[in-house]
């Protein structure tokens, strides 16, 4: 359906090309960057709070 609609709506043509990205889950492993640079992931609650403070 997207392919047919993409003939008339160019944005949908691009969506059809990118649909493969939604076929599988993405799994991320930060082990290498943590050991190389000592970085830590920011907890969601902390990141959301910081984002909301910037918007205010």
Contact map, one row per residue, 1 for C-alpha under 8 A:
11111000000000000000000000000000000000000000000000000000
11111100000110110000000000000000000000000000000000000000
11111110000110010000000000000000000000000000000000000000
11111111000000000000000000000000000000000000000000000000
11111111100110000000000000000000000000000000000000000000
01111111111111010000000000000000000000000000000000000000
00111111110010000000000000000000000000000000000000000000
00011111110000000000000000000000000000000000000000000000
00001111111110000000000000000000000000000000000000000000
00000111111111000000000000000000000000000000000000000000
00000100111111100000000000000000000000000000000000000000
01101100111111110000000000000000000000000000000000000000
01101110111111111000000000000000000000000000000000000000
00000100011111111100000000000000000000000000000000000000
01000000001111111110000000000000000000000000000000000000
01100100000111111110000000000000000000000000000000000000
00000000000011111111000000000000000000000000000000000000
00000000000001111111100000000000000000000000000000000000
00000000000000111111111000000000000000000000000000000000
00000000000000001111111000000000000000000000000000000000
00000000000000000111111100000000000000000000000000000000
00000000000000000011111110000000000000000000000000000000
00000000000000000011111110000000000000000000000000000000
00000000000000000000111111000000000000000000000000000000
00000000000000000000011111100000000000000000000000000000
00000000000000000000000111110000000000000000000000000000
00000000000000000000000011111000000000000000000000000000
00000000000000000000000001111100000000000000000000000000
00000000000000000000000000111111000000000000000000000000
00000000000000000000000000011111110000000000000000000000
00000000000000000000000000001111111000000000000000000000
00000000000000000000000000001111111100000000000000000000
00000000000000000000000000000111111111100000000000000000
00000000000000000000000000000111111111110000000000000000
00000000000000000000000000000011111111100000000000000000
00000000000000000000000000000001111111000000000000000000
00000000000000000000000000000000111111100000000000000000
00000000000000000000000000000000111111110000000000000000
00000000000000000000000000000000111011111000000000000000
00000000000000000000000000000000010001111100000000000000
00000000000000000000000000000000000000111110000000000000
00000000000000000000000000000000000000011111011000000000
00000000000000000000000000000000000000001111111000000000
00000000000000000000000000000000000000000111111100000000
00000000000000000000000000000000000000000011111110000000
00000000000000000000000000000000000000000111111111000000
00000000000000000000000000000000000000000111111111100000
00000000000000000000000000000000000000000001111111110000
00000000000000000000000000000000000000000000111111111000
00000000000000000000000000000000000000000000011111111100
00000000000000000000000000000000000000000000001111111110
00000000000000000000000000000000000000000000000111111111
00000000000000000000000000000000000000000000000011111111
00000000000000000000000000000000000000000000000001111111
00000000000000000000000000000000000000000000000000111111
00000000000000000000000000000000000000000000000000011111
